[in-house]
Every structure is written in structure tokens, then in C-alpha cells.
Amino acid sequence: MTRARHILVSAALLLALAAAAFAGKERIDLAAGDGEAVLAQEQEAQRRAVPGKPAVDAQQPQPTDNPGAVPPPQPNTPREFIPVPDRWRLSDAIGVQNEIGDPYKQNWLKGDRPIAGRDWFLNFSAISDTVMEPRRVPTPVAFASSARNLSNDQFSKNSQFLINQNLIASLSLIKGNTAFKPPDFELRVTPVFNFNRTQVDEVGLLDANPAKGKTRNDSHLALSEAFADYHVHNVSERFDFDSVRVGIQPFSSDFRGFLFQDSQLGIRLFGDRFNNKFQYNLAWFRKLDKDTNSGLNDVTRRVRDDDIFIANVYMQDFFTVGYTPQFTVIHNRNREDDRVFYDDNDFQQRPAVIGDGRSRRYNVTYLGFNGDGHFGRVNLTHSIYGALGTDKNNQFTGREADIRAYFAAFEPSVDFDWIRVRGSLLYASGDKDANDNTETGFSAIFENPQFAGADTSYWIRQGIPFIGGGNVALTQRNGVLAELRSSKEHGQSNFNNPGIMLIGGGADFDVLPELRVSTNINYLRFADTSSLEFLRNQGEISKNIGWDISAAATYRPFNNQNVVFRLSGAILVPGEGLKRLYSTDDTDQSLLYSVLANLILTY
């Protein structure tokens, strides 16, 4: 019994010793693990420490400084009942107020917060555009009568005065968070109310009826834009996209509006690829007629049988970083040979009263290479077009003719601190032979060039009538080409024209952050005067048009586009070619000038 007790006691002692040894080893292992963890935390803190500052204790939570943050949920509150405001009502919670009268503060009229749901926005803009323009333009004596009694001269006094007022409202309904991606849907309507008043010194200019006098007041309500834009889909995680736009919409065929820049009825598929490096357009437009005196769309008239098909692609940084080339194909299909059209002032517009005066139809395709960007310090914008097609009725011969014309324009510039120096070079081919079956004078679809002084320039701003050519103009208002067409708004393109060559230079001076002064001087020549000599039945006419000198001051008192005042003046010093076309015994009328005062107020 004693022996058995000794054996049991010895076994119990051995078990106790083994348990103690095992527990000690576990504590040693845990201590070693804790030591390694602590060492790793210290190394991590040292790695994240800012040089010269104490290390950050990774175990301590870092304080946040955001007193406007939504407080965290309470542990005993069910999560589905936690009120979490969206970012619009959150802005209200931190004191951001909406001010409708200030477009630069939170304003639901400017799309700063939704008007319905979470992603329906409204964007409203209003513009007042006022123009006052005294000018002197070569003026013919009307065929029916003249305000100059007992005068046998074919030219009349040429002073004119214009007031033009546009009130523009633009309303866009947009779906989508457009700060991060293209809109899913947009509906835009832009009505324009116009009032214009024109005073001249000769009867029969403002209306075919000379009894209407020398002053005309007119008004018109137009639709400048009315389209729906649908975002078809995104094609990449960077929001490259395809969209379709249907309705009256603005479009420009190139960077400076040389060939087609207008707001017309059409359907357009557009989008981009490869992180917006490639953009494309596929479009079909059918031209609306215009109101004669305002130049705005007239949706009450029948849509013209004049179609424009467009395909182009832009490639950013293609040849070099900072330069964007554009390749374009535009086809103009005109079928307006079925009726005679008179404008609002009862002047015949289609067909033009020139040559045989017969109705015309034509097909012409324009191939274009345009570019905009810079090569080092040198900025460059250019446009090159070739026109190929068929005119079913040559206005001079009455036969079918081939169209073969071309156009090129370049504007290099260099910036020197607050001064930009510009050069301008433009050439549009002219028709070389009025009696052959090839028309080589370049004509645009609807030009509105931003080039060589733009509407500051006399030659570009004013439409100069072609004396002895019926209701046909040598140049169109806001156009650089000498096209011999009845008008841009109602007329057809005309590839029997003298063409034009322009060489010029200018400079922009940012005198103050809110004041820019621009100057420009251009030398103008006809490319070929054969068509002029044919129409006037006149001997050799010099190609020298003359010198166009202009200057403009643009003042933005608040350093933004909300208030812009522009005052410009231009003179055209006639060369021998212009003197032969518009010779007059009244030397006081020989100097042609234009003054433009323009005030734009924008909300």
C-alpha cells in the first residue's frame, strides 16, 4: 500500500512538472510573437515618419478635421434607418444657399443642382446682343427710280446706318452627372427675337418697291437651336462615347468657318475614341431658309432642297504634341431648279439674276485638310479644300460644266508676353474662262470666317453689291469670298466667280486683363477677272482690290463674358480693280468705311 502511494505521488509530481514546462514554453512563444509584432509596428511607424518629425504611432487613430461630416451611426440604431443626405441636400446642411440672380453661385437655373430626381438638371442662359453700325457701301441707282432727281449717274450716295438687336434665350434640360461623363440626354431650345432698323440714301435698295422709301424697320422670331441629344453608350472606362443629335443644331466644318458654319436642321452621330484623342462626326443637314433682314432661321418656310452630307475626324497630337489635324469630306447636293424664289423684300434670289438667269442644280464634293495647334512657339491654323463636282447649268454658257476649284488659308502667329503677332494668307481660285465647260471659282456652302480681322475687316463684314449684275453681290456679308451670288441666306453657290487672294498681318495687344486691342491690315486681289469682264462687258479689269485697314478694342469690365463691349473701325482704300467696277465722279464717296459698336450682356 505504501509502495503504491509512493508511485502515485511520483506520477502526480511528474505530470505537474510537465504541465508547468509546457505552460512556460507557451508563454515564451507568445512573448516572442508579441515582440516581433511590436518590432514590425515600430518599423512601419519609422517608414511613414516625416523627416524631422516624430514617428506616427500606428496604433493610435488619426484625428479628422471635418466638423461638417455626418455623424457615425449609433450602435443600437438599425442601419436601414440611418438618414444619409445626398450631395445636394448636404450642401444645404453646410450653409450653401442658392441665388438665382448670381450665375457664379449655387443656382438651379445653371445646373448646379437637380430640378427633379437626382440627375435631371436645367441650364438657362439669356443674351442681349446690340449692334450699331454706320457704314459706306458702293450703292447703285435703282432701275425704277432714284432719290437723286435729274441725275444720270448709275451710282448713288452710299452712306448707311444699321441697328440690330438680338434677344437670345437658351434652355437646356439635361439628364446625367455631366461633371464626370457626357450627358445621357439633352433637350435644348434657343429662341431668338430680332429687331433691326436700316437707313440708306437711295430708294429701291431696301425693297424692290421704291415707294417703301429709304428706311426699313423689321422684326423676326427665330429658332437658332432646337435639338435632342441622346447618349447611345460609352465605349471605354474613360467615357469615350457615341451620341446622336437630331434637330436644328450648330455645326462648323473647320476651325475657322471657311466652308460651312451655320445652325441648320439635321441629324448627327458623333463621339470619340482612345481617351478623346480621336473625335468624329457623321452628319446630314437639310438647309432651312433664312429671314431676309435678320439672317436668322425661318422655320415657317418650306425646307430647301439643299442637302449637306459630312464626315470628318479630328486627331489630337497626331503629328506632334499640341497640333490637331482634321480630315473632312463634305458633299453638297442642290436640287433647287424647280421654282423661282423671292425674298421678303421681293428681290429674286433663286435663280440668281446673272448670266442666262436659268434655274440650276449641282453636285459638289469638298475634300478638306484642316489643322489647329502649335509647333513650339509658333501657332498655326490652316484650311485646305478642293471642290469637285458637276453643275447641270453653267450660268454663262447654259451647258453642263465640271467644277474644279480649290481654296487654302493659313494663319501663323507667335506670342510675345502680352502681344500676339499674326499673319494671314488666303487664296481661293477664280474662273479662268467664262465660255468653257469648267468652273474653277471656289464657292462655299455657308461661310462665316474668323480670319484676318473677321467682322472687324471691311471686306469681310460688308456685302458689296455687284453693279450691273442684278440683285447679285460681289461679296457677302460676313464672308471673305468674291462669289457673285445673290446671298448666303437664300442663294446658291456659284463657281463662276473671280476668286480672291489675301495677304495680311495683325497683332493682338492685351493692354489690361480686361482690355484687348486688335489691329489688322490686308492686301486684296482678285485671282482672275475673266468672269467680271464677261458680266460687265468691260475691257481689262485690274486684279488690285485695295487695302483693308482695321482696328478693334474689346473691353470686359468684370474679366468675364457677362459684359463685353467692342468698338471697331475699318476702311477700304480702293485699288484700280475696285475703281474700275465702282467708278464715280463723286470723289467724296470713294473712301469706304465701316464702324461697329457691339454690346453683349450675358446671364
BAVEXKE-575626 format. One line per field, with one value per residue (C-alpha): residue number from 1; chain; x negated, y negated, z negated. Coordinates in steps of 0.2 Angstrom, whole numbers. Layout:
<pts>
num	c(NUM,...)
cadena	c(A,...)
c1	c(X,...)
c2	c(Y,...)
c3	c(Z,...)
</pts>
This chain:
<pts>
num	c(1,2,3,4,5,6,7,8,9,10,11,12,13,14,15,16,17,18,19,20,21,22,23,24,25,26,27,28,29,30,31,32,33,34,35,36,37,38,39,40,41,42,43,44,45,46,47,48,49,50,51,52,53,54,55,56,57,58,59,60,61,62,63,64,65,66,67,68,69,70,71,72,73,74,75,76,77,78,79,80,81,82,83,84,85,86,87,88,89,90,91,92,93,94,95,96,97,98,99,100,101,102,103,104,105,106,107,108,109,110,111,112,113,114,115,116,117,118,119,120,121,122,123,124,125,126,127,128,129,130,131,132,133,134,135,136,137,138,139,140,141,142,143,144,145,146,147,148,149,150,151,152,153,154,155,156,157,158,159,160,161,162,163,164,165,166,167,168,169,170,171,172,173,174,175,176,177,178,179,180,181,182,183,184,185,186,187,188,189,190,191,192,193,194,195,196,197,198,199,200,201,202,203,204,205,206,207,208,209,210,211,212,213,214,215,216,217,218,219,220,221,222,223,224,225,226,227,228,229,230,231,232,233,234,235,236,237,238,239,240,241,242,243,244,245,246,247,248,249,250,251,252,253,254,255,256,257,258,259,260,261,262,263,264,265,266,267,268,269,270,271,272,273,274,275,276,277,278,279,280,281,282,283,284,285,286,287,288,289,290,291,292,293,294,295,296,297,298,299,300,301,302,303,304,305,306,307,308,309,310,311,312,313,314,315,316,317,318,319,320,321,322,323,324,325,326,327,328,329,330,331,332,333,334,335,336,337,338,339,340,341,342,343,344,345,346,347,348,349,350,351,352,353,354,355,356,357,358,359,360,361,362,363,364,365,366,367,368,369,370,371,372,373,374,375,376,377,378,379,380,381,382,383,384,385,386,387,388,389,390,391,392,393,394,395,396,397,398,399,400,401,402,403,404,405,406,407,408,409,410,411,412,413,414,415,416,417,418,419,420,421,422,423,424,425,426,427,428,429,430,431,432,433,434,435,436,437,438,439,440,441,442,443,444,445,446,447,448,449,450,451,452,453,454,455,456,457,458,459,460,461,462,463,464,465,466,467,468,469,470,471,472,473,474,475,476,477,478,479,480,481,482,483,484,485,486,487,488,489,490,491,492,493,494,495,496,497,498,499,500,501,502,503,504,505,506,507,508,509,510,511,512,513,514,515,516,517,518,519,520,521,522,523,524,525,526,527,528,529,530,531,532,533,534,535,536,537,538,539,540,541,542,543,544,545,546,547,548,549,550,551,552,553,554,555,556,557,558,559,560,561,562,563,564,565,566,567,568,569,570,571,572,573,574,575,576,577,578,579,580,581,582,583,584,585,586,587,588,589,590,591,592,593,594,595,596,597,598,599,600,601,602,603)
cadena	c(A,A,A,A,A,A,A,A,A,A,A,A,A,A,A,A,A,A,A,A,A,A,A,A,A,A,A,A,A,A,A,A,A,A,A,A,A,A,A,A,A,A,A,A,A,A,A,A,A,A,A,A,A,A,A,A,A,A,A,A,A,A,A,A,A,A,A,A,A,A,A,A,A,A,A,A,A,A,A,A,A,A,A,A,A,A,A,A,A,A,A,A,A,A,A,A,A,A,A,A,A,A,A,A,A,A,A,A,A,A,A,A,A,A,A,A,A,A,A,A,A,A,A,A,A,A,A,A,A,A,A,A,A,A,A,A,A,A,A,A,A,A,A,A,A,A,A,A,A,A,A,A,A,A,A,A,A,A,A,A,A,A,A,A,A,A,A,A,A,A,A,A,A,A,A,A,A,A,A,A,A,A,A,A,A,A,A,A,A,A,A,A,A,A,A,A,A,A,A,A,A,A,A,A,A,A,A,A,A,A,A,A,A,A,A,A,A,A,A,A,A,A,A,A,A,A,A,A,A,A,A,A,A,A,A,A,A,A,A,A,A,A,A,A,A,A,A,A,A,A,A,A,A,A,A,A,A,A,A,A,A,A,A,A,A,A,A,A,A,A,A,A,A,A,A,A,A,A,A,A,A,A,A,A,A,A,A,A,A,A,A,A,A,A,A,A,A,A,A,A,A,A,A,A,A,A,A,A,A,A,A,A,A,A,A,A,A,A,A,A,A,A,A,A,A,A,A,A,A,A,A,A,A,A,A,A,A,A,A,A,A,A,A,A,A,A,A,A,A,A,A,A,A,A,A,A,A,A,A,A,A,A,A,A,A,A,A,A,A,A,A,A,A,A,A,A,A,A,A,A,A,A,A,A,A,A,A,A,A,A,A,A,A,A,A,A,A,A,A,A,A,A,A,A,A,A,A,A,A,A,A,A,A,A,A,A,A,A,A,A,A,A,A,A,A,A,A,A,A,A,A,A,A,A,A,A,A,A,A,A,A,A,A,A,A,A,A,A,A,A,A,A,A,A,A,A,A,A,A,A,A,A,A,A,A,A,A,A,A,A,A,A,A,A,A,A,A,A,A,A,A,A,A,A,A,A,A,A,A,A,A,A,A,A,A,A,A,A,A,A,A,A,A,A,A,A,A,A,A,A,A,A,A,A,A,A,A,A,A,A,A,A,A,A,A,A,A,A,A,A,A,A,A,A,A,A,A,A,A,A,A,A,A,A,A,A,A,A,A,A,A,A,A,A,A,A,A,A,A,A,A,A,A,A,A,A,A,A,A,A,A,A,A,A,A,A,A,A,A,A,A,A,A,A,A,A,A,A,A,A,A,A,A,A,A,A,A,A,A,A,A,A,A)
c1	c(0,-14,-23,-8,-5,-23,-21,-5,-13,-28,-17,-7,-24,-30,-13,-14,-32,-27,-12,-22,-36,-23,-15,-31,-36,-19,-22,-39,-32,-19,-31,-42,-27,-22,-40,-40,-24,-29,-45,-36,-24,-39,-47,-31,-30,-48,-45,-30,-38,-41,-59,-62,-46,-42,-36,-17,-10,-1,9,17,32,28,40,50,54,71,84,97,97,112,110,107,122,126,123,141,148,154,143,158,165,149,153,138,142,136,123,137,146,129,124,139,134,117,125,123,138,145,145,155,148,130,124,107,115,126,140,153,155,137,137,129,142,156,173,181,174,156,149,161,154,159,147,154,144,150,140,143,133,134,125,124,116,113,105,102,105,105,123,131,146,162,168,186,182,169,169,157,168,161,146,139,126,128,121,129,125,118,120,130,134,139,146,148,154,155,163,157,164,156,165,157,164,150,150,134,120,111,96,89,96,106,125,136,149,151,165,161,171,164,177,170,180,173,176,167,168,159,157,150,148,156,173,175,161,171,186,190,204,196,211,206,193,176,179,184,190,191,193,192,193,182,176,157,157,170,162,162,146,146,130,130,117,99,86,72,70,63,81,76,94,106,120,134,141,157,164,158,140,124,110,94,84,67,58,62,79,72,84,99,103,122,136,146,159,150,145,128,119,103,91,73,61,44,46,53,38,50,66,78,94,106,120,134,141,155,154,168,172,167,176,170,166,160,151,159,168,186,195,211,204,203,186,174,170,152,143,126,118,102,89,74,61,50,34,26,7,6,-9,-16,-11,0,7,24,27,44,49,66,77,92,105,117,132,143,159,167,171,190,196,191,189,191,185,195,191,197,180,177,164,166,160,148,151,134,129,143,154,159,163,148,144,127,117,101,89,77,61,53,37,38,27,25,11,-7,-24,-35,-31,-23,-4,4,21,24,38,36,51,53,70,75,92,105,115,130,132,117,124,113,115,131,122,117,100,87,82,64,59,48,45,31,29,15,14,-3,-6,-18,-16,-27,-21,-6,-7,-2,-8,2,0,14,13,28,31,47,46,56,64,52,64,82,86,78,86,76,80,64,70,71,88,93,109,111,96,93,74,65,49,39,49,66,80,69,62,72,71,77,90,99,108,103,116,111,116,124,127,145,148,130,116,98,95,107,109,98,89,71,75,79,93,105,121,137,135,128,145,156,144,135,116,108,92,91,83,66,59,49,31,27,11,11,4,10,7,17,12,18,16,26,33,50,45,38,34,33,26,26,20,24,20,33,33,44,37,44,56,62,79,81,76,88,103,99,95,80,62,47,51,36,35,30,44,35,30,41,36,45,43,54,55,64,67,73,75,78,65,78,90,105,102,92,91,82,79,71,67,61,58,55,44,49,36,38,49,62,61,65,80,87,80,90,87,91,74,81,89,73,67,77,78,87,89,96,101,107,113,116,124,125,133)
c2	c(0,-12,-7,-11,-28,-32,-28,-38,-54,-52,-51,-67,-76,-72,-77,-94,-97,-93,-104,-118,-116,-116,-132,-141,-137,-144,-160,-161,-159,-171,-184,-181,-184,-200,-206,-203,-212,-227,-227,-227,-241,-252,-249,-253,-269,-274,-271,-283,-296,-313,-318,-329,-325,-311,-295,-291,-279,-267,-260,-277,-283,-299,-313,-320,-339,-339,-347,-346,-327,-317,-309,-290,-279,-274,-256,-252,-260,-249,-253,-254,-269,-280,-297,-300,-316,-316,-329,-342,-342,-340,-357,-365,-357,-366,-383,-384,-395,-395,-413,-414,-431,-426,-414,-411,-405,-389,-391,-378,-388,-385,-366,-367,-355,-344,-351,-333,-317,-315,-319,-330,-347,-364,-376,-393,-407,-424,-436,-453,-457,-475,-482,-500,-501,-517,-512,-517,-504,-506,-509,-508,-518,-508,-504,-510,-527,-537,-548,-559,-569,-574,-563,-551,-543,-524,-526,-535,-541,-527,-531,-518,-516,-499,-495,-477,-469,-451,-444,-426,-413,-396,-382,-365,-350,-338,-321,-314,-319,-329,-334,-316,-310,-315,-318,-304,-315,-334,-344,-361,-376,-393,-406,-422,-438,-451,-469,-478,-496,-501,-518,-522,-536,-528,-521,-503,-496,-490,-484,-481,-494,-511,-518,-509,-523,-524,-517,-499,-493,-474,-461,-442,-427,-413,-396,-396,-379,-365,-348,-332,-324,-305,-297,-280,-272,-273,-263,-263,-266,-284,-288,-288,-288,-289,-301,-306,-323,-327,-344,-362,-362,-372,-365,-371,-361,-368,-378,-395,-393,-394,-382,-379,-387,-388,-382,-370,-356,-339,-323,-320,-305,-310,-303,-300,-286,-282,-294,-308,-308,-304,-313,-310,-317,-309,-321,-325,-343,-350,-369,-380,-396,-412,-428,-440,-455,-447,-432,-420,-404,-405,-389,-395,-392,-376,-367,-369,-355,-358,-343,-343,-326,-327,-315,-321,-315,-325,-318,-326,-327,-316,-323,-332,-336,-352,-350,-344,-339,-336,-327,-330,-325,-336,-333,-347,-341,-355,-352,-370,-371,-368,-386,-404,-411,-429,-435,-446,-462,-455,-453,-437,-426,-409,-408,-422,-436,-434,-426,-417,-418,-400,-388,-377,-361,-355,-341,-346,-337,-346,-337,-346,-345,-357,-360,-370,-370,-375,-369,-375,-394,-396,-394,-388,-387,-381,-375,-367,-362,-355,-356,-343,-341,-345,-360,-355,-373,-384,-402,-409,-395,-386,-369,-356,-360,-352,-360,-360,-373,-375,-385,-387,-398,-399,-410,-408,-418,-420,-426,-438,-440,-451,-453,-441,-444,-436,-433,-429,-421,-416,-410,-405,-400,-410,-405,-407,-406,-411,-402,-384,-369,-370,-381,-384,-398,-392,-394,-390,-382,-395,-404,-414,-416,-420,-426,-441,-453,-444,-456,-470,-469,-480,-467,-453,-462,-471,-464,-474,-474,-469,-484,-479,-461,-462,-458,-449,-454,-454,-449,-443,-450,-441,-432,-433,-425,-435,-423,-433,-425,-433,-429,-417,-416,-411,-409,-395,-393,-400,-393,-406,-419,-429,-421,-431,-432,-440,-444,-452,-454,-460,-460,-457,-468,-463,-480,-476,-460,-467,-476,-469,-480,-471,-478,-471,-476,-466,-467,-460,-455,-445,-428,-431,-444,-435,-432,-451,-457,-445,-451,-469,-468,-478,-479,-473,-475,-476,-462,-475,-477,-488,-489,-484,-493,-489,-491,-485,-487,-473,-478,-466,-476,-461,-450,-438,-436,-443,-461,-463,-479,-480,-495,-493,-503,-499,-507,-500,-510,-505,-499,-500,-485,-491,-509,-501,-492,-506,-522,-538,-557,-560,-559,-561,-544,-535,-531,-516,-514,-504,-507,-493,-496,-480,-477,-459,-456,-438,-429)
c3	c(0,-5,11,22,13,17,36,37,29,40,56,50,47,65,73,63,69,87,87,79,93,107,100,98,116,122,113,120,138,135,129,144,155,147,148,167,169,159,169,185,179,174,191,200,190,194,213,213,202,210,209,194,186,173,179,181,168,180,165,162,173,183,179,193,195,204,192,206,208,205,188,187,183,166,161,156,172,186,202,214,204,204,214,226,236,255,260,265,248,240,247,239,222,223,227,246,252,270,278,294,298,297,311,302,286,282,295,300,317,321,317,300,293,300,303,302,295,293,311,320,322,330,339,344,352,358,370,376,392,398,414,421,437,448,465,483,496,515,520,537,543,543,561,557,549,539,524,534,546,563,560,574,564,561,543,528,511,501,483,472,454,446,428,425,408,404,388,386,373,372,361,359,350,346,338,331,319,333,322,324,340,356,353,355,363,368,375,380,387,391,397,404,406,418,421,435,442,458,466,483,495,510,514,521,510,495,505,523,522,522,514,497,495,488,470,465,448,446,433,433,420,425,418,418,409,406,404,394,389,384,377,385,375,368,376,363,344,348,355,374,381,396,396,409,410,420,424,428,421,424,434,441,455,449,436,444,453,471,479,468,452,448,437,448,447,447,439,432,425,416,402,398,395,387,372,383,394,409,412,427,435,447,452,464,464,475,476,469,477,468,463,476,465,449,457,444,447,453,449,457,474,484,481,495,507,502,493,485,480,469,462,453,440,428,421,406,405,421,430,414,397,397,415,420,439,446,462,469,484,487,501,506,516,523,532,532,551,549,545,543,526,520,503,490,499,516,524,534,525,534,548,547,559,568,584,593,577,578,564,558,549,544,535,527,515,504,498,484,473,458,443,427,414,411,416,402,400,417,418,434,440,458,470,487,498,516,524,537,545,559,562,573,580,582,579,593,607,602,604,591,583,572,556,552,538,523,508,495,479,466,451,441,425,411,393,385,367,369,388,402,419,433,452,464,481,491,509,517,536,549,565,579,594,594,610,607,598,582,567,557,545,527,518,500,494,480,474,458,457,441,450,455,443,446,444,440,458,470,484,473,464,478,493,508,522,540,550,567,561,554,536,535,523,526,508,495,478,465,480,487,505,520,526,536,528,524,505,492,484,499,514,522,523,539,546,560,549,549,534,521,514,497,489,472,454,437,419,403,388,370,363,347,341,346,362,379,394,411,427,445,462,478,496,508,526,537,543,560,568,583,576,571,588,596,585,586,605,600,605,594,576,564,551,537,525,512,494,479,463,447,428,413,394,384,366,352,336,325,333,339,353,344,351,367,376,393,404,421,437,454,470,488,499,517,529,548,550,537,545,562,555,545,553,548,551,533,525,508,509,514,497,490,471,458,439,427,409,401,383,377,360,354,340)
</pts>
